[in-house]
């Protein structure tokens, strides 16, 4: 019998040697899996939980079938009621059936690791789980961090997949893709090359890949800065962090963010377009994560020391990483600890920053275009930050605009959904989201996560095209009309 209250192996400080001990990890996996088995609140979230529950239920069924074959019990009867049983016999029958349950200690290594591999760090289980540290429960259960620990232990043992190596080098891929665009975009649609990518790198040939732009956001900003003066008395000071994805694959989001901020008299400077390091965390490669993230942390800290807010104009995974996961860069009393806390405190997503301006009475609401009805997809990594629904609230400021919030996971998670081995699972998750969107016809569908938007488009077979909320606000202000003129 596992002791659910024994948190000896609930270790999430990577500085501790026990964190990397495979036996300690295995003990914690069994404890957490057993808690989850008895609870099952998370059964309809990511594929990890159904995989765990189905495996253990099948294990229980095999035990019963073996007992029937040995003649220890008869075939199970489905009873509508137990009133016809002699007194006490219903309890005897129940005690016999209690023998046939799944046991996490009997899971094979492959079955345990299947649960780990199907976790794509959406973190939706965290707010639902009643046993987490932030709810001050004695079980101290942290499923996402446990899955990350498992990935880290495996990666340190030298078992990092080639697909993880390719997908984590976003800066190099983005630079090369932008330099060679539009040929790189043609290559991403050339079937023989995609077939080769799947066989060599593990990237699904069925996955639509994002386009690269010859003019990156950083190049646009440098050109833009030469023609646009900084406000003499700004309403705020922002160092915009475009993210590697916005820089190379979706510069229009960054451009919309800058023009909206400048329309509201905010001084905008460009922080590094260096990747935040999140892709390295997906595979648990903490060494690569440190090498990637530390220079960015040091630069962002310089901006915050100068009184700038760090505003993320890109996938919310990046703001989540900076605000929550940079704690992995150092211990609580290490030399980087103060900068980690300072940057986390002063980092916001673009919609959060704009809503703060509105709260302070500084956001202009001189909208000239209404937006109609909008289906707004709440991305998982925004929800995980527990800062409200700022993009939804921002869109609602536009007159004659109705916003329907759709709270379902897209199943993309960047690199996980691109891998050939998880592509089908990824699309299955997205189909639930597409079904929810189809039940609410709207003029626009939007998501803060552009990759989730791509997933929606793919899972809907091209029927639903999404936009970033910033682009809609940009249009509401009439700024796109100004650009076109």
N, C-alpha and C positions, 0 to 999 in steps of 0.2 A: 504494500500500500504506500503510494507516494505521499509525502508530506508537503502539501501545497504551500504551507507557511514557511517552509525552509528556503530562505532566499540566499543561502551560502554561495550558490553559483550564479546569482543574478548580477553579473559583473559587466559593467559597460564603460569602465575607465581603461582606455587602451594602454595607459602607462603601467597598469598592473600586469605582472607576468601571467597571473591566472586567467586573464582575458583570452590569452592565446592557447590555453591548455585544452586539448581536444576532449579529454575525459570530462573536464568541468563543463565544456560546451554541451556535451552529450547529456549530462545530468540535467542541465537547464532546459534543453530541448524537450526531454521527457516530462519534466515538471510542467512546463508551459503547455505542451500538447495535451496533457491530461486535464489541466484546468479548462482549456478550450473545448475539449470533448464533452465535459460535463455542462458547459454553458451554452455554446452554439449560437450566441447572439450574432456572430459574424458570419453565419453560414452563407449569406448572399452577397458577400463582398468580393474580394479578389479570389482567383482560383485556388489559392493555398488552402483555404479552409474546407471547401468541398472535397479537395483531394485528401486531406487528413481524415475528415469524417467518413467519407466513402470507404477509404482503406480500412479503417477500424470497424466499420459496420460489416464490411465483407469478411473481415477476420472473425467477427462474432458469428456470422452466418456459417462459416466453415466449421467452427467449433460445434455448432448445433447439429450440422449435418453429420459430423463425425460421431457425435453422441447418439444420433438416431441410428446410424449404421451399426454401431456397437450394441444397440438394443437398450441403452441406458435410459432413453426417453422416447416417447412416441412422437409422431408428427405433430407439429404445432398447430393448434386449432385457434381460429379467430373467433373469440366469444363476444357476443353483443352485451351480455351481462353475466354476473356471477351469482345471482340470487339462488340458482338451482343447486349450487354446490353445498354439500354438508358443511357444517360449521368448521372452520379452520382449514379446509382443503384449498381454498383460494390462496391462503398464505403459503401453503406448501408448494403449490404450483408456481407462485411468484418467486419463491426462493430458488426453485430449480432453474427458472429462466434467468435469474440473476447471474448464473454461472456463465452464460453465453454472452459476454460483453467483450468489446475490443480492449486490448491492453497495449498501451503505448510502449511498454518495455519489451514487447514482442515484435515491434516494427523492425524491419530490416533497415540497413544503412541507406539503401536506395530509396525506400519509402520515406524515410526522414528527410533526405536531401531533396526529394521531389517537392515537398512542402516549401523548402527554402528557395528552390529554383523558380517556383511559381509566384513568389512574392516579388512585386515590382515596386515596393516602397510607396504605394499611394497614401499610406498612413491613415486610411479611413477607419481602420479598426480602433485606433487610439481614442477618438472621442466616444465611441460606442462601448468600448470595454469598461466594465465596472471595477476592474482590479488594478488599474494603473497607479503609478506613483503619485501623479498629480491629483488623484482622488484619495490619496492617503490610505490606500488599502494595503493590508499586510502582505498580500501576495506579490506586490511590486512587479506586476507583469508589464513588460514593454516588448510587445511582439515585433514591431519594426526594427528596434535596435538589436533584438536577438537575431533576427534574420540577417541584419548587416554584420553582426559578429560572426555568424556562421560563414558568410561569404568571405570575411576577412581572414578567418582561420584557414579556409581552403586556399585562398589566393596566396597567403604567406607560405603555404606548403608547396607552391609552385604550380598550381592548377588553374591558371588564368586562361580563359578562352581567347582565341584569336579574334573573335567578334568583339569581345570586351576591349581588347587592345586597340582595334580600329575605331570603335565608337567613342572611346574616351579621348582620342586625340582630335578633338573638335577644332582647335585652333589651326592645326596643320591642314586638316581636311577643308576647313572653311577658306583658308588662305589659298590653297591650291585650286579649290573649286571656283572661287571668285576670279582668280587670275586667268583661268582657262575657260570661263563662261563666254559664250553659250555652249561651247563644245562639251563641257562637263555635264550640262543639263541633257544634251543629246545622248551622252553616254549612259546617263541614269535611266534612259528609256530604251536603250538598245538591248534587245532580248538576249543575244549571245553573251554580252558583257555582264548582264544581270545574272544570267545562269552561272557564269564563272565566279561572280561575287558571292553567290550563295554557296558554291562548292568550296571556295577557298576561305572566305571571311565569315560565312554563316549569316549573311544578310539576305532576308527573304527576297526572292525574285518577284514576288507578288506585291511587295510593299512599294507604294508610290513614295519616292524620295523627294525631299524639298529642293526647290530650285536655288541656284547660286546667282548672285548679282554681281556684275562687273564693278559697279560703283557700290562699294560697301557703305554702311551707315557712317563709319569713321571718315571715309573720303568725302561723303556728302557734308558732314558737319564741318570739316575743315574749309570746304568751299563756301558753305553757308556763313561761317563765322567772319569771313573776309568782307561780307556785304551787310551783316546785321550787327549793329552796335549793342553793347551791353547796357541795360537800363541804368540811369544815373541813381535812381532811388528804387531798387527792386523790391517787389513784394515778398521775395524769398530768394534764397541762394541754393542752387541745386547742382550737384555733380551727377550727371546722368550716366548710369551703367547700362549699356545697351544689351549686354549678354552676347555671347559668341553667335547665338542663333539669329538674333535680330541684326547683328552686324553683317553677317554673310548671306543669310537666307530670307530675312524679312525686314529690310531697312525701312519700309514704309511705316511700320509701327514706331520705330525710333523717330522718324521725321515728323509723324503726327504728334508724338509726345513733345518734341522740341517746339513745334509751332503752337501747340496749345499752351505750353508753359510761357512762351514769349508773348502770346496774346494776353496772358494774365500778368504781364510785367515781372516775370520771374527771371532772374539771371541763371543762365544755363551754361555749365562747363562740361567737358567730356572727360569722364573717368576712363580708365583702361577698358578696352574691349576684350581683354583676356578672359578666357573661360573661368568660371567660378570654381571648377573642380568637381562639380556634381557627378559627371559621368564616371569618374574614378571611384566614387563611393558606391556606385551601383554594383561594382565587382568587389568591393571591400578592399581596394588597393589604397591603404592609408599612406604609404610612402609616396606614391604618385600624387595623391590628393594634397599632401603637404607641399610637395614641390610646386604644384600648380597654384594652390590657394594662397600660400604665404605671401608671395610678391603682391598679389591683388589686395590682400588684407592690409599690407603696409601702405599701399597707395591710397586705399579708401580711408584709412586712419588719418593720413595727411589732410585729406579733404575735410573730414569731420573736425579736425583740430582747427581748421580755418573757418569753421562755422557753416559749412555746407551740409545739406541733407543728401544722402545717397538715395537716388531714385532709380529703381529698376524698371526698365522699359523692355520687357521680354517675358519669357516663360516664368511663372511664379516659382518653379523649382529653384531658380537662381536666388530669389530673395529668401526662400526657405533655407537654402544651404548657407547663405551668409548669416542669417539671423539665428539659426539653430545648430547647424553642423560645423561651423567654424570653431566651436568649442573643442572639437577633436584635435585642433592644431596645437593645443597646449593644455596643461593642467590648470586647475582653478587658481593656483598661486604662481603660475609660470610667468616669464617675462612678457608674453604676448597677451596675457589674460585681460589686462585693462583695455588694450586696443580691440580685442575681440568683443568685449562687452560694449565699448563705445560705438563701434561700427554696427553691431546688432541693434542697439538702441536707436540709431540714426538712419537705419535703412528702411525704406518703404517701397511698396509697389506704386506705380504711377497713379493709379486711381485712388489709392489711400492718401497720397500726398494732395491730390486735387480736392478730395473731400475734406481734408484738413484745412485747406485754403477756404473752402466754403464755410466750414464751421467758424473760421476766424473772420468771416465777412469779406474775404479778399478775392473770391472766385467770381469772375464775370459770368453773368447768365444771359448775355446778349445773343442768345441762339436765334438763328434766322431760318433754320430748317427743322421741321418736325421729323420724327423717326418712325412713327406708327407703332405697330406691335412687334416686340422683340422677344425671342426665346434666348435667354441668357444661360449658358452652361456654366455651372460653378465648378471650376477645376479643383481637383483633389488637394493640390499643394497650396492653394489659397485657403481652402477650408481648414487644412491642418494647422495653419498659422493662427487661427482663432482671433481674427481681427475684424470680423464682420464681413459684409458683402458690399464692398465699396464700389465696385464697377456697376453693380445693379443700382445702387443709390445714386451714382453719378448719372447714369442714363435716365433715371426718373426725374432728374432736374430739367430735362428738356420738355417743353410744353407739348401736350397732346401725344404723349408717349406712354405706352403700357409695356411693362417688363414682366415676363414670366420666367421665374428662376427654375431651372431644371438641375436637380442635384443627383447626378449619376456619374459614375466613373467612365472614362473613355477607354480605359484598358491599354493606353499607349505607353506612357512613361518613357518617352524618348527611345532609348536604345533597346529596351526589353521588347517592345512591340515590333521592332525592326528585325529581330532575330528569326530565322527560319523555323527554329524549334518551337517558338511561342506565337507565331503569327496567327494561327487558327484560334488559339485561346484568346488572344488579344481581340480579334474581331468578334468573338462570341460575347465578350464583355461589352464591346461597343454597340452591339445590336440592341441591347436593352436601352441604352441611351438614345439610339436612333428611334426606337419605338416610342419613347417618351416624347421626343421632339415632334414626331409625326402626329401625335395626338393633339398638338397645339399649333395649328397653322399660324404663321407670323410673317411679317414683312422682312425681318432680318433674323438670322441666327448668329450668335457671337459667343466667343470664349476668350478668356485671358491667355489661355495656352494655345498657341498656334499649332503645335503638334497634335493636340486634342482635336482642333478644328480639321486638320488633315485626316485624322482617324474617322471623324464623323462623316466627312466627304467620301472616304473610301468604303466605310461600312454601309453607307446609304446608297452605294453604287452610283455616286455622283449626283444624287437627288438633292442633297443638302450642302450648300456652300456656306461656310462660316466667315465671319469678319471679326477682327479684334475690336473690343469696345472703344478703344482710342480712335480708331478710324471713323466710327459712328459719331463720336463727339466732335471730331475734326470736321466732319460734314455738317453737324448741327450748328457749329459756329460759322459755317460758310467758308472755312479756310481752304477747302479744296477748290471752291469756286474762284477764290482769290489766286490760287496757284495756277489754275487753268487759264485765267485771264492773263 
